[in-house]
C-alpha cells in the first residue's frame, strides 16, 4: 500500500502533482532499507527507488534527493531487478506443468497476459518470440525479455513465467536466446525434415531408403519391424513401407536434435525446457511417425519437454480450426497418448483462436500440455485501436491491404482481401467488426511487420495503445481467458 507520506514525497521529488503521475500499486515492494515501485510521469514509465542499501545503489538513475532516485527501464536495471527480485526472472517448468505461450509483438501486452493466470493451472510463457517475429518487428531477444520482466515487476506477479526462443532453426540463434536468459527453446526442424516422401512410388521410396547408412537401416529394422508397441491400450505396428517413410522424413531432424541437445542445451548453465517442433511441414505427423521420433529420441538419450506434431486439418493464423473435427479428435487422442507414454507434453502450435477444438484438446491432454499463441494479442491491440482511434485503424487497414501479398511469403493463410469491405464505407463504431471476420483478421494478423515498418504509423500505434493500456489489458484478459477456459486450464470457469 502506498502511504500518503510516500505519495507526497514522490510528487515533491518529481515536481508534479498527483494528477500528473500514474503509480502502479501492485509493483510496490520493500526490500532491505529501500522501497521500490513503478510509475508513469510525462508518459514515460520509470522505477522510483527510495531509501538506501545495495539494491538502491545498484539501480542506475537520476538522484532527485539523497534518498529518492528515478530509474529508467533499461536493460542494466532489469538485470538489477533480476538479482534482487527473483520473481522477475524467467524459469523452466519441466514436463509435468501445463504451459501457455503468449507472444507479444509490441511489448505492451504482458500486464494483460499476467492477469489471465491468477486462477489458472498453467504457467505463462510471457516472453515468446520467433526469429521471424523479431526480424519483422525490429526487436531482439534482450528487448523482449526486458519488457516482460518490467511488466512482471509492475504487476507484482510472483507466480513464475518462462521465456521461449520460439521456432529457432539455427544454433547461433539458440545461443543468442540462451545468453539472454531464455528458459525454453523451441527447435524448428522444418529444414531437416524430408519432404515429399509420402508421394514417392514404392520403387523410389526403396531407392531413397537404400541410400541411408547400412548400420542405421539394420538397427531400425531390428527395432521396429515385426513388433507391436502398446500405447494406452492401442497397439501400433510398422510395415516396411511405413518404417522407410519415417526414416526418410525424420532421420535428419533427429540428428539435428541430438546436436542441439548435447552440444548446446546440456552445456547451458541454467535450466531449459526443450520443445521439438515437427509441425512446420506439409506432411501430417502420423501416429507411427510420432512414435518413431519419440523412440529415436529415447534411444539417443535426448529428453524433450514437449513435442509439437503436424496435426490433420489446418491451424491457420488468427482463425478457428479448419478440418474434420472428428478426424482431429481421433488423431489427437493418439498423439496425446504417445506423449503421455514417453513423459513429455503435447504442444499445440498456432493455437490462437482454435475455439472449436479446445475442449477436445483439454480432455485428451488431461491438463498437461503446451499451447502457443502470439498474433492474437496483436489483433487485440488492433481492436483497441479500432475502438479508440478509428482514423488510425483505417490507415493500418490500408497498409495491410497494400502489403498482404508480400506477407504471405512469411505466413500461409486462406484469407482473401478481395472479400474485405473497404473501411471507408463503414461507420467508426463498426470498425471493430473487422476483428470478428476471418478474412480481415488474417489480413491484419500477418501484415504487422509492414505496419510497424512505417515510422509514423508505429509511433501513433504505440501512443494509442499505451494511452488505452487498461482497455487493452481488459480485452486480453477476456480473449486469452476464453482460450484457457475452453482448454480446461482455469480453476474456475469464466
Buried (B, 14 or more C-beta within 10 A) or exposed (E): EBEEEBEEBBBEBBEBEEEEBEBBEBBBBEBEEBBBBBBBBEEEBBBBBBBEEBBBEBBEBEEBEEBBBBBBBBEEBBBBBBEBBEBBBBBBBEBEBBBBBBBBBBBBBBBBBBBBBEBBBBBBBBBBBBBBBBEBBEBBBBBBBBBBBBBBBBBBBEEBBBBBBBBBBEBEBBBBBBEBBBBBBBBBBBEBBBEEBBEBEEEEBEEBBEEBEEEEBEEBBEBBEEEEBEBEEEEBEBEBEBBBBBBBBBBBBBEBBBEBBEEBBEEBEEEBBBBBBBBBBEBBBBBBBBBBBBBBBEEEEBBBBBBBBBBBBEBBBBBBBEBEEEEBBEBBBBBBBBBBBBBBBBBBBBBBBBBBBBEBBBBBBEEBBBBBBBBBBBBBBBBBBBBBBBEBBBBBBBBBBEBBEEBBEEBEBEBEBEEBEEBEEBEBEEBBEBBEBBBBBBBBBBBBBBBBBBEEBBEBBBEBBBBBBEBBBBBBBEBBBBBBBBBBBBEEEE
